[in-house]
Amino acid sequence: MRRRPAALLPAALLLLLGTAPGASGAIDRVAVQLEGGHPVEVFRALPLYRGVSCRVTVQGASVEMCRRIEAGPGLEVPASAIRRSPGRISFDLAPPPGLPLGPRELRIRYEIELAGPDVFPVRVLRNGKVTGVEPRRVAAGRPVVLTFSGVEIGNAEVLATSEFRGARVLPGGSETSCRVELTFVREGTFRVPLYDRAGVPRPAPSPAEPGGYLVESGAFVEVGPPEGTGRP
């Protein structure tokens, strides 16, 4: 006897068999890959950075049977744009630069939804760019306050690196300015990576970079020898 496709089986039977997509809400794994980057597994909320296209991969039972993807206004993915294989789908999202910041939901919709769609949390984050810093030259080994300028750098936090310690963002920042107090521990020319504290830092395009907001060369800090050493 010829087997009927799962999509044509009665909904009650699908539930008994445990094969109804969306019945358990089981998403096993979610990964995101920004343009020019590498896939990064997501454990809490899927980060979407405004103005940055990304590819999202979702693994889960029967997820390839989905009908469409919804991620809030302006981010719906039709069935024709979803790449499918057993237990796996991938699709592209292109958050526009003006997309509202904050939480939303990624909904994986099915033709038959006995328990609603599969849902995964999403957070829209800033895609900041740091363009300048004052002062440009400081001494190692002593606390200093740096004022960074840029675009969309509000709600900033400092991503820790081995070049400095005790970093904290001072009150009074804006989308174009951020003040950070820290102490550099060695000499050199360094970036101070900032990111939107509402979510995870934007992944770095290469292992040599720390990630977070893009830092242009004009915002690198030149760190000289400690004061009192007699060295220039």
C-alpha positions in Angstrom: 0.0 0.0 0.0 1.3 3.4 -0.9 2.2 5.6 2.1 0.4 9.0 2.4 2.7 12.0 2.8 2.9 13.3 6.4 1.3 16.6 5.3 -1.9 14.7 4.4 -2.2 12.6 7.5 -4.9 13.6 10.0 -3.7 16.1 12.6 -4.6 13.8 15.5 -2.6 11.0 14.0 0.4 13.3 13.5 0.3 14.2 17.1 0.2 10.6 18.2 3.1 9.7 16.0 5.1 12.7 17.3 5.9 13.8 13.7 3.9 17.0 13.6 6.2 20.0 13.0 5.9 22.6 15.6 4.2 20.1 18.0 7.1 20.0 20.5 8.7 23.4 19.8 12.0 21.6 19.7 14.7 23.6 18.0 18.0 21.8 18.6 20.5 24.3 17.3 20.6 27.8 15.9 23.7 29.3 14.3 24.2 32.7 12.6 26.9 33.7 10.0 27.4 37.4 9.3 28.5 38.4 5.8 32.2 37.7 5.5 32.3 35.8 8.8 32.1 32.3 10.2 29.1 30.5 11.6 28.6 31.1 15.4 26.2 29.0 17.5 23.5 30.9 19.3 22.4 29.8 22.8 20.1 32.5 24.1 18.8 35.1 21.6 19.6 35.3 17.9 21.5 38.6 17.4 20.6 40.7 14.4 22.8 43.7 13.8 21.1 46.6 12.0 22.3 46.9 8.4 24.2 43.6 8.4 23.0 40.7 6.4 23.3 37.2 7.9 22.6 33.6 7.2 20.7 31.7 9.9 20.8 27.9 10.2 18.2 26.0 12.3 18.3 22.3 13.2 15.4 20.4 14.7 13.0 17.6 14.1 11.0 18.0 10.9 12.0 21.7 10.7 12.5 21.3 6.9 8.7 21.0 6.6 8.2 24.7 7.5 6.1 26.9 5.4 7.7 30.3 6.0 9.9 32.2 8.5 8.8 35.3 10.4 11.1 37.6 12.4 8.8 40.5 12.9 7.8 43.3 10.5 10.1 43.6 7.5 11.9 40.3 8.1 9.6 37.6 6.7 11.2 34.8 4.6 9.0 33.0 2.1 9.1 29.3 1.5 11.0 29.7 -1.8 13.9 31.4 0.0 14.5 28.6 2.5 17.2 26.0 1.9 16.1 22.6 3.2 17.6 19.2 4.2 16.4 16.6 6.7 16.2 18.2 10.1 17.8 21.4 8.9 17.0 24.7 7.2 18.9 27.9 6.4 17.8 31.3 5.2 19.1 34.8 4.8 18.0 37.9 6.8 18.8 41.5 5.9 17.9 43.8 8.9 17.6 47.3 7.5 19.6 50.1 9.2 16.5 51.6 10.7 15.1 48.4 12.2 13.7 49.1 15.8 16.1 47.9 18.5 15.1 45.4 21.1 13.6 41.9 21.4 11.4 40.1 18.9 10.8 36.5 18.0 11.8 34.2 15.2 8.8 32.1 14.3 9.0 29.0 12.1 5.6 28.4 10.6 4.1 25.2 9.4 1.1 24.1 7.3 -0.1 22.1 10.4 0.6 23.7 13.8 -0.9 21.6 16.6 1.0 23.5 19.3 1.8 26.8 17.4 5.0 27.6 15.5 8.5 26.9 16.7 9.8 30.1 18.4 13.3 31.3 19.1 14.1 34.7 20.8 15.7 37.4 18.7 17.3 40.7 19.7 18.0 43.6 17.3 21.3 45.3 18.2 23.3 48.4 17.1 25.9 48.1 14.4 28.1 50.9 15.7 31.2 52.4 14.2 33.9 54.2 16.3 35.6 56.9 14.2 37.7 58.9 16.7 39.1 59.1 20.2 40.5 61.7 22.5 43.2 61.7 23.7 45.0 59.7 21.0 48.2 59.1 23.0 48.3 58.0 26.6 50.8 56.5 29.0 50.7 52.9 30.2 50.2 52.0 33.8 47.9 54.9 34.8 44.1 55.3 34.6 42.9 57.4 31.7 39.5 58.6 30.5 39.0 58.2 26.7 36.2 59.9 24.8 35.2 57.9 21.7 33.1 59.4 18.9 31.2 57.6 16.2 27.9 56.5 14.9 25.3 54.4 16.7 27.6 53.7 19.7 25.0 54.2 22.4 24.3 51.7 25.2 28.0 50.7 25.0 30.0 48.2 27.0 33.7 47.4 26.8 34.8 44.0 25.5 37.7 43.0 27.7 41.1 42.3 26.1 44.6 41.7 27.5 45.9 45.2 26.6 44.0 47.0 29.4 42.3 46.5 32.8 39.6 48.0 34.9 37.5 49.3 31.9 34.2 50.9 32.7 31.8 53.1 30.6 31.1 56.4 32.3 27.6 57.8 32.5 26.4 60.4 30.0 27.0 58.7 26.7 25.0 59.1 23.5 24.7 57.5 20.1 27.7 59.6 18.9 29.9 59.7 22.1 31.1 57.3 24.8 33.5 57.9 27.7 35.6 55.0 29.0 37.9 54.9 32.0 40.6 52.2 31.9 44.3 51.5 32.4 46.6 50.2 29.6 49.0 47.6 30.9 51.5 47.7 28.0 52.8 49.9 25.2 51.5 49.7 21.7 48.7 50.9 19.4 45.4 49.4 20.4 41.7 49.5 19.7 39.2 49.5 22.6 36.3 47.3 21.5 32.8 48.5 22.3 29.5 46.7 21.8 25.8 47.1 22.5 25.4 45.7 26.0 21.8 44.6 25.1 23.3 41.5 23.5 26.4 39.7 22.4 29.2 41.5 20.6 29.2 41.4 16.8 31.5 38.5 15.9 34.9 39.6 14.5 35.6 39.0 10.8 39.0 37.4 11.7 40.5 35.8 14.8 43.0 38.7 15.1 40.2 41.2 15.9 38.2 41.4 19.1 34.7 41.9 17.6 32.1 44.4 18.6 31.6 47.8 17.0 33.8 48.6 14.0 36.8 50.6 15.0 38.4 52.8 12.3 42.1 53.6 12.4 41.4 57.1 13.7 40.1 55.6 16.9 43.1 53.5 17.8 44.9 54.6 21.0 48.7 55.0 21.0 50.1 53.8 24.4 53.5 55.1 25.4 55.8 54.1 28.3 54.8 54.8 31.9 55.4 58.3 33.1 58.7 58.8 34.9 60.7 56.2 33.0 62.6 58.9 31.0 61.6 57.2 27.7 59.9 59.2 24.9 
